[in-house]
Amino acid sequence: MTKTLLLLAALSLSTAATAATTVDYATWDGTRQQADEALIAAYNKSQSEVTVKYNLVPWGVYWQKAAAMTAGGSTYDVMWMNLDNFAFYQSQGALSPITLDAKTAALLPATRTTPYRVSGQLYGVPLGPQPVTVYINRALFKERGVPVPTSAWTYAQMLDAAKKLTFVKDGKQIYGINGADLQADLEYGMSFYYGAGGQGLIKKTGTTYAPNLDATFQKTSQMLLDLIYKDKVSPGPQAATQQGYQMFLAGQMGILVQGSWMVSTWDQNKDLDWAFAPFPSVGGLKPRPVVSAHALVVPKGSKNQAAAQKFISWMNTSTQAQRMLAQRGLLPTLAEQYKSQYLSALPGRNAQTVFAQLPNSVVINGSLRALKGLPEVLTVLNQKLNLAWTGNAKLQDAISQASTEMTTLLKQSK
């Protein structure tokens, strides 16, 4: 072969080597890092046309980057999106419609794609379901003589258990439950609010919205706040030197209300004897814990939209991806179809309670997906309630102030 032909061949190989499209994937959820990196490695290995790059971005910085989408600046190609922020970004034209092939679309449950549909167009493909769950430290339960719940229990029983699980051991304070995380406007606390009969923090009448911080919300908020200041089974936000999940991981907390996505975190402590517990009922009603409807979206500014959508389809419906997630103890998009793999990945952890609660779960703020100003309204509510949770305001004053400011914002919202 002549030098010219050799040079042309080398150039051809070089061009082919650099022709692969790079899809930047961004998430804020570090609990899934190992799983996401394994998924991406599998996808990259399965084909040569696209290389997906993983980006783990801290929560605050993540939304700064998301804000750049509305300005039309550079952005990632595939991003995580939560339902509270979806309406704003979609209304600003920051998201691209997602077109799924017929096979992929048929596999996805309609109930999970509905929250991300606007005027018949799909703008996000849900990850999950991602339910709020209850974890227990079985060793502490046994040590304190507390019955381990396996199929059902009530809030009163949970509170009684939390009281018995609050004690000093080897000079360390053990707490019953992570009450500081159970602010009633956030997903963990809202799971008790819905279970008490709550109908949503904001109500829509005709074309107008108004706060719905009613008696059920107030009663539930007080019940959860009492865990810190009255029942004293939880460290207060000001007193705690660690977050609730860190205390549970260290064996210093008996009950933890968190998300089903935390299972890989508990592997950091091989001595932790943890299990799922059924979500407790409130006032004799069926539990209605929250499902966080996070989704994958394609920003309008993505230069690789076709490749991004292909990757999203693979992540959410391919047999390989679904099986990999289930085998790591994470609920895949097609959770029901991979239940056996999920349960096999968590033997002896009472994981069947996670599936048992799904049919009666509530998509967090699902009825408000068209409210463009939702993030701002929820921020006001969060700030006011946080004053009560940190002991800096009376609960009723915080709720009253939140209602007033929310009313003003909602009058401006469409």
GUMIZA-360739 format. One record per residue: x, y, z of N, C-alpha, C in turn; residue in one letter. Coordinates in steps of 0.1 Angstrom, whole numbers, plus 2048, in hexadecimal, padded with zeros to 3 digits. Example, Ala and Ser with C-alpha at 12.3 -4.5 7.8 and 13.67 -1.06 7.14 Angstrom:
! residues 2
884:7C7:84E:87B:7D3:84E:884:7DF:84E:a
880:7EA:847:889:7F5:847:881:800:84F:s
This chain:
! residues 414
809:7F4:800:800:800:800:809:80C:800:m
806:816:7F8:80E:822:7F7:80C:82B:803:t
816:834:805:815:83D:810:808:845:810:k
804:849:804:7F8:851:803:7EC:849:807:t
7EB:83C:803:7E0:834:807:7E0:832:816:l
7EC:82F:81B:7ED:82D:82A:7E8:83A:832:l
7EC:846:82D:7E8:852:833:7D9:854:833:l
7D3:851:827:7C4:852:826:7BD:848:82F:l
7C3:83C:830:7BD:831:839:7BE:836:847:a
7C9:83C:84B:7CB:840:859:7C1:84C:85C:a
7BF:855:852:7B6:860:854:7A8:85B:855:l
7A5:850:84D:797:84A:84E:795:844:85B:s
79F:83D:860:79D:837:86E:79C:841:878:l
7A3:84C:877:7A3:857:881:795:85D:881:s
790:85F:875:782:866:874:778:85D:87A:t
779:850:877:76F:846:87D:770:846:88C:a
77C:847:891:77E:846:8A0:778:852:8A7:a
778:85D:8A0:773:869:8A7:764:86C:8A2:t
75E:863:89A:751:866:895:746:863:89F:a
749:85B:8AA:73F:858:8B4:73A:864:8BB:a
72D:865:8BC:726:870:8C3:727:86E:8D2:t
72A:879:8D9:72B:878:8E8:71E:87E:8ED:t
717:877:8F5:70B:87B:8FC:70E:87D:90A:v
70D:88A:90F:70F:88D:91D:703:88B:925:d
704:882:92F:6F9:87E:938:6FB:884:945:y
6F1:88B:94B:6F3:892:958:6E8:88E:962:a
6ED:88C:96E:6E4:888:979:6E9:88F:986:t
6E0:891:98F:6E4:895:99D:6E4:88A:9A7:w
6E0:87E:9A3:6DE:873:9AD:6EA:86A:9AE:d
6F2:86D:9B8:6FE:866:9BB:6FC:858:9C0:g
6F0:855:9C5:6ED:847:9CA:6ED:83D:9BF:t
6EB:842:9B2:6EA:839:9A7:6F7:839:99F:r
701:840:9A4:70D:841:99C:713:834:996:q
715:82B:99F:71A:81E:99A:711:817:990:q
704:818:992:6FB:812:989:6FB:819:97C:a
6FB:826:97C:6FA:82E:970:707:82C:968:d
712:82C:96F:71F:82A:967:720:81C:961:e
71A:812:968:71A:804:962:711:804:956:a
705:80B:957:6FC:80B:94C:702:812:940:l
709:81D:942:70F:825:937:71A:81C:931:i
722:815:939:72D:80D:933:727:802:92B:a
71C:7FC:92F:715:7F2:927:710:7F7:91A:a
70A:803:91B:705:809:90E:710:80D:905:y
71B:813:90A:726:816:901:72C:80A:8FB:n
72C:7FF:902:732:7F2:8FD:729:7EC:8F2:k
71C:7EF:8F3:712:7E9:8EA:712:7EF:8DB:s
718:7FA:8DA:718:800:8CC:724:80A:8CC:q
727:80E:8C0:733:817:8BE:730:825:8B9:s
723:827:8B6:720:834:8B0:71F:83F:8BA:e
71C:83C:8C7:71A:846:8D1:722:842:8DE:v
728:84C:8E4:72E:84A:8F1:727:853:8FB:t
722:84D:905:71B:854:910:725:858:91B:v
724:864:91F:72D:869:92A:725:86C:936:k
729:867:942:722:868:94E:726:875:955:y
71D:87D:95A:720:889:961:717:88A:96E:n
71E:889:97A:717:88A:986:719:898:98B:l
70D:8A0:98D:70E:8AE:98F:707:8B1:99D:v
70D:8B8:9A6:706:8BB:9B3:6F9:8C2:9B0:p
6EF:8C0:9B9:6E2:8C5:9B8:6E1:8D4:9B4:w
6E7:8DC:9BB:6E7:8EB:9B9:6ED:8EE:9AB:g
6F8:8E9:9A8:6FF:8EC:99C:6F7:8E6:990:v
6F1:8DB:993:6E9:8D4:988:6DE:8DD:983:y
6D7:8E4:98C:6CC:8ED:988:6D1:8FA:982:w
6DD:8FE:985:6E3:909:97E:6E6:906:970:q
6EA:8F9:96D:6EC:8F5:960:6DF:8F4:958:k
6D5:8EF:960:6C8:8ED:95A:6C2:8FB:956:a
6C5:905:95E:6C1:913:95A:6C7:918:94D:a
6D3:913:94A:6D9:917:93E:6D1:911:932:a
6C9:907:934:6C1:902:929:6B7:90C:924:m
6B2:914:92D:6A8:91E:929:6AF:92A:922:t
6BC:92B:924:6C3:936:91D:6C9:932:910:a
6C7:925:90D:6CC:920:900:6DB:91D:900:g
6E1:91D:90B:6EF:91B:90C:6F3:90C:90A:g
700:909:90C:704:8FB:90B:6FE:8F3:917:s
6FB:8E6:914:6F4:8DE:91E:6F8:8D0:91C:t
6F3:8C8:925:6F5:8B9:923:6EB:8B4:919:y
6ED:8A8:915:6E4:8A2:90B:6D8:89A:911:d
6DB:894:91C:6D0:88D:924:6D1:891:932:v
6C6:896:938:6C6:89B:946:6BB:895:94E:m
6BE:893:95B:6B3:890:964:6AA:89C:966:w
69D:899:968:693:8A4:96A:689:89F:975:m
686:8A8:97E:67B:8A4:988:66E:8AB:984:n
663:8A6:988:656:8AB:984:653:8B9:988:l
659:8BD:994:656:8CA:999:65C:8D5:990:d
667:8D2:989:66D:8DC:980:669:8DA:972:n
663:8CF:96F:660:8CC:961:658:8D7:959:f
64D:8DB:95F:644:8E4:958:64B:8F1:955:a
654:8F6:95E:65B:902:95B:664:901:94F:f
66D:8F6:94F:676:8F5:944:66F:8F1:937:y
665:8EA:937:65E:8E6:92B:657:8F3:925:q
651:8FB:92E:64A:907:92A:653:911:924:s
660:911:928:66A:91A:923:670:915:916:q
66C:90A:911:671:905:904:67F:8FF:906:g
682:8FB:912:690:8F6:915:692:8E7:912:a
686:8E0:910:687:8D2:90E:682:8CE:900:l
688:8C4:8FB:684:8BF:8EE:67A:8B4:8EF:s
670:8B3:8E6:667:8A7:8E6:66F:89B:8E4:p
66B:890:8EA:671:883:8E8:668:87A:8E0:i
66E:874:8D6:666:86B:8CD:66C:85D:8CF:t
663:855:8D4:667:847:8D7:662:83E:8CC:l
66A:834:8C8:664:82A:8BE:659:823:8C4:d
651:81D:8BC:644:816:8C0:647:80B:8CB:a
651:804:8C9:654:7F9:8D2:657:7FE:8E0:k
660:809:8E1:663:80F:8ED:657:815:8F4:t
64F:81C:8EC:644:823:8F2:63A:819:8F8:a
639:80D:8F1:62F:803:8F6:633:7FD:903:a
640:7FD:906:646:7F7:912:644:800:91E:l
644:80D:91C:643:816:927:635:818:92C:l
633:816:939:625:818:93F:620:826:93D:p
614:828:937:60F:835:934:60D:83D:941:a
60B:837:94C:609:83F:959:616:846:95D:t
621:841:958:62E:847:95C:633:851:952:r
62E:850:946:632:85A:93C:629:866:93C:t
61C:864:940:612:86F:940:617:87C:946:t
61E:87C:952:622:889:958:62C:891:94F:p
632:88B:946:63C:892:93D:636:894:92F:y
629:893:92D:623:896:920:61C:8A3:921:r
61F:8AB:916:618:8B8:915:613:8B9:907:v
606:8BC:905:600:8BD:8F8:603:8B1:8EF:s
603:8A5:8F5:606:899:8ED:614:896:8EB:g
61D:89F:8EF:62C:89D:8ED:632:898:8F9:q
63B:88E:8F8:643:889:903:650:891:905:l
652:896:911:65E:89E:914:667:898:91E:y
663:88C:924:66C:886:92E:668:877:92F:g
672:86F:931:66F:860:932:673:85D:941:v
669:859:949:66B:857:957:675:84C:95B:p
67C:84F:965:685:845:96B:67E:840:977:l
67E:833:979:677:82F:985:66D:824:983:g
664:823:98C:65F:82C:996:66A:82D:9A1:p
66A:839:9A8:673:83B:9B3:66B:83F:9C0:q
666:835:9C7:65D:837:9D2:665:83B:9DF:p
65E:843:9E7:663:845:9F5:660:838:9FD:v
66A:833:A04:668:827:A0B:66D:828:A1A:t
66B:81E:A22:670:81E:A30:67A:813:A31:v
685:817:A37:690:80D:A3B:690:80C:A4A:y
694:800:A4E:696:7FE:A5D:6A3:7F7:A5F:i
6A8:7F9:A6B:6B4:7F2:A70:6B0:7E7:A78:n
6B0:7DB:A73:6AA:7CF:A7A:6B2:7CC:A86:r
6BF:7CE:A86:6C7:7CB:A92:6C2:7D4:A9E:a
6BF:7E1:A9C:6BA:7E9:AA6:6AC:7E5:AAB:l
6A4:7E1:AA1:696:7DD:AA5:697:7D1:AAE:f
6A0:7C7:AAB:6A1:7BB:AB3:6A7:7BF:AC0:k
6B1:7C7:AC1:6B7:7CB:ACD:6AE:7D1:AD7:e
6A5:7DA:AD1:69B:7E1:ADA:68E:7DA:ADC:r
68D:7CE:AD6:681:7C6:AD8:675:7CB:AD0:g
677:7D2:AC5:66D:7D8:ABD:669:7CE:AB2:v
65C:7CB:AB0:658:7C2:AA5:65C:7C8:A97:p
661:7BF:A8F:665:7C4:A82:659:7C3:A78:v
655:7CE:A73:649:7CF:A6A:64D:7C8:A5C:p
645:7C0:A57:648:7B9:A4A:63D:7BB:A40:t
630:7BD:A44:626:7BF:A3A:61D:7CB:A3D:s
61C:7D0:A49:614:7DB:A4C:617:7E1:A5A:a
616:7EE:A5B:616:7F4:A69:610:802:A68:w
60D:808:A73:607:815:A73:611:81F:A78:t
60D:82C:A76:616:837:A7A:618:836:A89:y
60D:833:A91:60E:832:A9F:618:827:AA3:a
618:81C:A9C:622:811:A9F:630:816:A9B:q
631:81D:A90:63E:822:A8C:644:82C:A97:m
63B:835:A9C:63F:83E:AA6:643:837:AB3:l
63C:82D:AB7:63F:825:AC3:64D:81E:AC1:d
64F:819:AB5:65C:813:AB2:667:81D:AB2:a
665:829:AAD:66F:834:AAD:673:838:ABB:a
669:838:AC4:66C:83B:AD2:675:831:AD8:k
672:824:AD6:67A:81A:ADC:688:819:AD5:k
689:81E:AC9:696:81E:AC2:69E:82A:AC5:l
699:833:ACD:6A1:83F:AD1:6A7:83D:ADE:t
6B4:83B:ADE:6BC:838:AEB:6CA:83A:AE9:f
6D2:839:AF3:6E0:83B:AF3:6E7:82D:AF3:v
6F0:82B:AEA:6F8:81F:AE9:706:821:AE8:k
70E:81C:AF1:71D:81E:AF1:721:82C:AF0:d
719:835:AF7:71C:843:AF7:717:84B:AEB:g
710:844:AE2:70B:84A:AD6:6FC:84B:AD6:k
6F7:856:AD2:6E8:858:AD1:6E2:850:AC5:q
6D9:847:AC7:6D2:841:ABC:6C4:847:ABB:i
6C0:84A:AAF:6B3:850:AAD:6A9:846:AA6:y
69C:849:AA8:692:840:AA3:690:842:A94:g
68F:84F:A90:68B:852:A82:691:85F:A7D:i
691:861:A70:697:86E:A6A:68D:878:A68:n
687:87D:A74:67C:887:A73:681:894:A6C:g
68D:898:A6C:692:8A4:A66:690:8A4:A57:a
68F:898:A51:68D:897:A43:67E:896:A3F:d
675:896:A49:667:894:A46:65F:8A1:A46:l
665:8AB:A41:65E:8B8:A3F:652:8B5:A35:q
646:8BA:A39:63A:8B5:A33:638:8B9:A24:a
640:8C2:A1F:63F:8C7:A12:648:8C0:A08:d
651:8B7:A0E:65B:8B0:A06:657:8A1:A05:l
65D:89A:9FB:658:88D:9F7:657:883:A03:e
660:883:A0C:65F:87A:A17:653:87D:A21:y
652:889:A25:647:88D:A2D:63A:88D:A26:g
63A:891:A19:62D:891:A12:628:883:A10:m
630:879:A12:62B:86B:A11:621:868:A1D:s
624:86E:A28:61B:86D:A34:60F:875:A32:f
611:881:A2C:606:88A:A29:5FB:884:A20:y
600:87E:A15:5F7:878:A0C:5F0:86C:A13:y
5F7:865:A1B:5F2:859:A22:5E7:85D:A2C:g
5E8:86A:A31:5DE:86F:A3A:5D2:874:A33:a
5D1:873:A26:5C6:878:A1E:5C8:885:A17:g
5D5:88A:A17:5D8:896:A10:5D5:895:A01:g
5D1:8A1:9FB:5CD:8A1:9ED:5D7:8A9:9E5:q
5E1:8AF:9EB:5EB:8B7:9E3:5EC:8C4:9E9:g
5F8:8CA:9E8:5FC:8D7:9EF:5F6:8E3:9E8:l
5F2:8E1:9DB:5ED:8EC:9D3:5E1:8E6:9CC:i
5D6:8ED:9CC:5CA:8E9:9C5:5C7:8F2:9B9:k
5C1:8EC:9AF:5BD:8F3:9A3:5AE:8F4:9A2:k
5A9:900:9A0:59B:902:99E:599:909:991:t
594:903:987:593:909:97A:5A1:90C:974:g
5A5:918:973:5B2:91C:96E:5BB:922:978:t
5B6:922:985:5BD:928:990:5C3:91E:99A:t
5CE:922:9A0:5D4:919:9AA:5D4:920:9B8:y
5D3:919:9C2:5D4:91E:9D0:5DA:914:9D9:a
5E1:919:9E4:5E7:910:9EE:5DC:907:9F4:p
5E0:8FB:9F8:5D7:8F2:9FE:5DD:8EC:A0B:n
5E2:8F5:A13:5E8:8F2:A20:5DD:8F0:A2A:l
5D5:8E6:A28:5C9:8E4:A30:5CB:8DD:A3D:d
5C0:8D9:A44:5C2:8D3:A51:5CA:8C6:A50:a
5C9:8BE:A45:5D0:8B2:A44:5DF:8B5:A43:t
5E3:8BF:A3C:5F1:8C3:A3B:5F6:8C8:A48:f
5EE:8D0:A4F:5F2:8D5:A5C:5F4:8CA:A66:q
5EB:8C1:A67:5EB:8B6:A70:5F7:8AD:A6D:k
5F9:8AA:A61:605:8A1:A5D:612:8A8:A60:t
613:8B5:A5D:61F:8BC:A60:622:8BC:A6F:s
618:8BE:A77:61A:8BE:A86:61E:8B0:A8A:q
618:8A6:A85:61B:898:A89:62A:895:A86:m
62F:89A:A7A:63D:897:A76:646:8A0:A7E:l
642:8AC:A80:64B:8B5:A87:64D:8B1:A96:l
642:8AB:A9B:643:8A6:AA9:64E:89B:AAB:d
651:894:AA0:65C:88A:AA1:669:890:AA7:l
66B:89D:AA3:677:8A4:AA8:676:8AA:AB5:i
66B:8B2:AB7:66A:8BB:AC3:662:8B6:ACE:y
658:8AD:ACB:650:8A8:AD6:653:89A:AD9:k
654:891:ACF:657:883:AD2:666:881:AD4:d
66E:88A:ACE:67C:889:AD0:682:87C:ACB:k
67D:877:AC0:683:86A:ABB:68B:86D:AAE:v
68E:87A:AAC:696:87D:AA0:69E:889:AA4:s
6AB:88A:A9E:6B3:896:AA1:6AD:8A2:A99:p
6AD:8AE:A9E:6A9:8B9:A97:6B4:8BD:A8D:g
6B0:8C5:A83:6B9:8C9:A78:6C5:8D1:A7E:p
6C3:8D8:A89:6CE:8E0:A8F:6D7:8D7:A97:q
6D2:8CD:A9D:6DA:8C4:AA6:6E1:8B9:A9F:a
6DC:8B5:A93:6E2:8AA:A8C:6F0:8AE:A86:a
6FA:8A5:A88:706:8A7:A81:707:89F:A74:t
6FE:896:A72:6FD:88E:A66:6EF:88E:A61:q
6EE:88B:A54:6E1:88A:A4E:6DB:87C:A53:q
6CE:87B:A51:6C7:86F:A55:6CC:863:A4F:g
6CF:863:A42:6D4:857:A3C:6E2:853:A41:y
6EA:85D:A44:6F7:85A:A4A:6F6:853:A57:q
6ED:858:A5F:6EB:852:A6C:6E6:843:A6B:m
6DD:841:A62:6D8:834:A5F:6E3:82B:A5A:f
6EB:830:A51:6F6:828:A4C:700:824:A57:l
702:82D:A61:70B:82B:A6C:705:822:A77:a
6F8:81E:A75:6F1:816:A7F:6EC:81E:A8B:g
6EA:82B:A89:6E6:834:A94:6D8:839:A92:q
6D0:833:A8A:6C2:836:A88:6BA:82A:A84:m
6AF:828:A8B:6A7:81C:A89:69E:81B:A7D:g
698:827:A7A:68E:828:A6E:692:833:A65:i
692:831:A59:696:83B:A4F:68C:83C:A44:l
685:847:A42:67C:849:A37:684:850:A2C:v
686:849:A21:68E:84E:A16:689:848:A09:q
692:847:9FF:68D:843:9F2:693:835:9EF:g
68C:82E:9E6:690:820:9E3:69D:81F:9DC:s
6A2:82B:9D8:6AF:82C:9D1:6BB:82B:9DA:w
6B9:82A:9E7:6C5:82B:9F0:6CC:81E:9F3:m
6C7:813:9ED:6CC:806:9F1:6DB:804:9EF:v
6E1:80A:9E5:6EF:809:9E3:6F7:810:9EE:s
6F1:81A:9F4:6F8:821:9FF:6FA:818:A0B:t
6F1:80F:A0D:6F2:807:A19:6FD:7FD:A18:w
701:7FA:A0C:70C:7F1:A0A:71A:7F6:A0F:d
71A:803:A12:726:809:A18:729:804:A26:q
71E:7FF:A2D:71F:7F9:A3A:71B:7EB:A3A:n
724:7E2:A38:721:7D4:A37:71A:7CE:A44:k
71C:7D5:A4F:716:7D0:A5B:708:7D5:A5E:d
703:7DD:A55:6F6:7E3:A56:6EB:7D9:A53:l
6E3:7D5:A5C:6D8:7CB:A5A:6CB:7D3:A57:d
6CA:7D7:A4A:6BF:7DF:A46:6B4:7D7:A3E:w
6A8:7DD:A3E:69E:7D7:A36:693:7E1:A33:a
68B:7DF:A29:680:7E8:A26:675:7E5:A30:f
66D:7EF:A34:661:7ED:A3C:655:7F2:A34:a
649:7ED:A36:63D:7F3:A2F:63B:801:A33:p
636:809:A2A:634:817:A2E:628:817:A38:f
629:81F:A43:61E:81E:A4D:612:825:A49:p
606:820:A4D:5FA:827:A4B:5F7:832:A55:s
5F0:83C:A51:5ED:847:A5A:5DD:848:A5B:v
5D9:848:A68:5CB:849:A6B:5C2:83E:A64:g
5C7:832:A63:5BF:827:A5D:5BE:827:A4E:g
5C4:831:A47:5C3:832:A39:5CF:82A:A32:l
5CD:826:A26:5D7:820:A1F:5E3:829:A1D:k
5F0:824:A1E:5FB:82C:A1B:5FC:831:A0D:p
600:83D:A0B:601:842:9FD:60F:84A:9FC:r
61A:842:9FC:627:849:9FB:629:84F:9EE:p
632:858:9ED:635:85F:9E1:63E:858:9D8:v
63C:859:9CB:646:855:9C1:64C:861:9BA:v
659:862:9BA:660:86D:9B4:661:86A:9A5:s
65A:871:99D:65A:86E:98E:665:876:987:a
671:871:989:67C:877:982:67C:871:974:h
681:879:96B:681:875:95D:68E:879:956:a
691:873:94A:69C:877:942:696:880:937:l
69D:88C:935:698:896:92B:6A4:899:922:v
6A0:89E:916:6AA:8A3:90C:6A9:8B2:90B:v
6B3:8B9:910:6B2:8C8:90F:6B2:8CD:900:p
6AB:8D8:8FE:6AA:8DD:8F1:6B8:8E0:8EB:k
6C1:8E4:8F4:6CE:8E8:8EF:6D7:8DC:8EB:g
6D3:8D0:8ED:6DB:8C4:8EA:6DE:8C4:8DB:s
6EB:8C1:8D8:6EF:8C0:8CA:6EE:8B2:8C5:k
6EA:8A9:8CE:6EA:89B:8CB:6DC:894:8CF:n
6D2:89B:8CA:6C4:897:8CF:6C0:888:8CB:q
6C3:885:8BF:6C0:877:8BA:6C7:86D:8C2:a
6D4:86F:8C5:6DC:865:8CC:6D7:865:8DB:a
6D3:871:8E0:6CF:872:8EE:6C2:86A:8F0:a
6B9:86B:8E6:6AC:864:8E7:6AD:855:8E6:q
6B7:851:8DE:6B9:843:8DD:6BF:83D:8EA:k
6C7:845:8F0:6CD:840:8FD:6C2:840:908:f
6B9:84A:908:6AE:84A:912:6A5:83E:910:i
6A2:83A:904:69A:82E:901:6A1:822:906:s
6AE:821:904:6B5:815:909:6B5:814:918:w
6B7:820:91F:6B7:820:92D:6AA:81C:934:m
69F:81F:92D:692:81D:933:68B:811:92F:n
68F:80A:925:687:7FE:920:690:7F2:91C:t
69D:7F4:91A:6A5:7E9:916:6A5:7DE:920:s
6A5:7D2:91C:6A6:7C6:926:6B3:7C7:92E:t
6BE:7CB:928:6CB:7CC:92F:6CB:7D6:93A:q
6C6:7E2:936:6C6:7ED:940:6BC:7EA:94C:a
6B0:7E5:948:6A6:7E2:953:6AB:7D7:95C:q
6B2:7CD:957:6B7:7C2:95F:6C2:7C7:968:r
6CB:7CF:962:6D7:7D4:96A:6D2:7DC:976:m
6C8:7E4:974:6C3:7EC:97F:6BC:7E4:98A:l
6B4:7DB:985:6AD:7D2:98F:6B7:7C9:997:a
6C1:7C5:990:6CB:7BC:997:6D4:7C4:9A1:q
6D3:7D1:9A0:6DA:7DA:9A9:6D1:7DF:9B4:r
6C5:7DA:9B5:6BB:7DE:9BF:6B5:7EC:9BC:g
6B5:7F0:9B0:6AE:7FC:9AC:6A2:7F9:9A3:l
697:800:9A5:68B:7FE:99D:68D:804:98F:l
68D:7FB:985:68E:800:977:680:806:973:p
680:80D:967:674:812:962:669:808:961:t
66D:7FC:95C:663:7F1:95A:664:7E8:966:l
662:7EE:972:664:7E8:97F:65C:7DB:980:a
64F:7DB:97D:647:7CF:97E:64C:7C3:976:e
652:7C6:96B:657:7BB:962:664:7B5:968:q
66B:7BC:970:678:7B7:975:677:7B5:985:y
66B:7B3:98A:669:7B1:998:672:7A6:99E:k
672:79B:997:67A:78F:99C:688:792:99D:s
68E:799:993:69C:79D:994:69F:7A6:9A0:q
696:7B0:9A2:697:7B9:9AD:697:7B2:9BA:y
68D:7AA:9BC:68C:7A2:9C9:698:799:9CB:l
69D:793:9C0:6A8:78A:9C2:6B5:792:9C6:s
6B5:79F:9C2:6C1:7A7:9C5:6C1:7AC:9D3:a
6B5:7AB:9DA:6B4:7AF:9E8:6AE:7A4:9F1:l
6B4:799:9F1:6AF:78E:9F9:6AE:791:A08:p
6A3:78E:A0E:6A2:790:A1C:6A0:79E:A21:g
69E:7A7:A17:69C:7B5:A1A:68E:7BA:A1B:r
684:7B1:A19:676:7B4:A19:673:7BE:A0E:n
67A:7BC:A03:678:7C5:9F7:66A:7C4:9F1:a
663:7BA:9F4:655:7B9:9EE:64C:7C4:9F2:q
64F:7CA:9FE:647:7D5:A03:648:7E1:9F9:t
653:7E2:9F2:655:7EE:9E9:64A:7EC:9DE:v
649:7E0:9D8:63F:7DE:9CE:631:7DF:9D3:f
62F:7DB:9DF:622:7DB:9E5:61C:7E9:9E6:a
625:7F3:9E8:620:800:9EA:61E:808:9DD:q
624:803:9D2:624:80A:9C5:616:80D:9C0:l
60C:804:9C0:5FF:806:9BB:5F8:812:9C1:p
5FB:815:9CE:5F4:820:9D5:5FD:82C:9D7:n
608:82C:9D0:611:838:9D1:60C:844:9C9:s
611:850:9CD:60D:85C:9C7:619:863:9C0:v
618:867:9B3:622:86E:9AC:623:87C:9B2:v
62E:880:9B8:62F:88C:9BF:62C:898:9B6:i
622:8A0:9BB:61E:8AC:9B4:61A:8A9:9A5:n
615:89D:9A3:612:899:995:607:8A1:98F:g
5FD:8A6:997:5F2:8AE:992:5F6:8BC:98E:s
602:8C0:992:606:8CE:990:611:8D0:985:l
612:8C6:97C:61D:8C6:972:61B:8D1:968:r
60F:8D7:967:60E:8E2:95E:610:8F0:964:a
613:8F0:971:615:8FD:978:623:901:976:l
625:90B:96E:633:90F:96A:63B:915:976:k
634:91C:97F:63B:922:98A:63C:919:996:g
63A:90C:995:63A:903:9A0:647:903:9A8:l
653:903:9A2:65F:903:9AA:660:90F:9B3:p
65C:91A:9AF:65C:926:9B7:652:925:9C3:e
646:920:9C0:63C:91F:9CA:640:915:9D5:v
646:909:9D1:64A:8FF:9DA:656:904:9E2:l
65F:90C:9DC:66A:912:9E4:666:91A:9EF:t
65B:922:9ED:656:92B:9F8:651:922:A03:v
649:918:A00:643:90F:A0A:64F:908:A11:l
659:903:A0A:664:8FD:A11:66B:906:A1A:n
66E:912:A16:675:91B:A1F:66D:91F:A2C:q
660:920:A2B:658:923:A37:657:917:A40:k
655:90B:A3A:654:900:A43:661:8FC:A49:l
66C:8FF:A42:679:8FD:A48:67C:905:A54:n
675:910:A55:677:918:A62:671:911:A6E:l
666:90A:A6B:660:902:A76:668:8F6:A79:a
66D:8EF:A6F:675:8E3:A71:682:8E5:A78:w
688:8F1:A76:694:8F5:A7D:692:8FC:A8A:t
685:8FD:A8E:682:902:A9B:682:912:A9C:g
681:918:A90:682:927:A8F:675:92D:A8D:n
66A:926:A8D:65D:92B:A8B:652:921:A90:a
647:926:A94:63C:91D:A98:636:918:A8B:k
632:90B:A8B:62D:905:A7F:621:90C:A79:l
617:910:A81:60C:917:A7B:610:924:A75:q
619:92B:A7B:61E:938:A75:625:935:A68:d
62D:92B:A67:634:927:A5B:62A:924:A50:a
620:91C:A53:616:918:A49:60E:924:A44:i
60A:92D:A4D:603:939:A4A:60B:942:A40:s
617:944:A44:620:94C:A3B:622:946:A2D:q
624:939:A2D:626:931:A21:619:933:A18:a
60D:931:A1E:601:932:A17:5FF:940:A10:s
603:94A:A18:601:958:A13:60A:95A:A07:t
617:957:A08:621:959:9FD:61E:950:9F1:e
619:944:9F4:616:93B:9E9:60A:940:9E1:m
600:946:9E8:5F4:94C:9E1:5F9:957:9D8:t
602:95F:9DC:607:96A:9D3:60D:965:9C7:t
616:95B:9C9:61D:955:9BD:613:94E:9B4:l
60A:947:9BA:601:93F:9B1:5F7:948:9A9:l
5F4:953:9AE:5EC:95D:9A6:5F4:961:99A:k
601:961:99A:609:965:98F:60C:959:985:q
609:94D:98A:60C:941:982:601:93D:979:s
605:936:96E:5FC:931:964:5FC:922:964:k
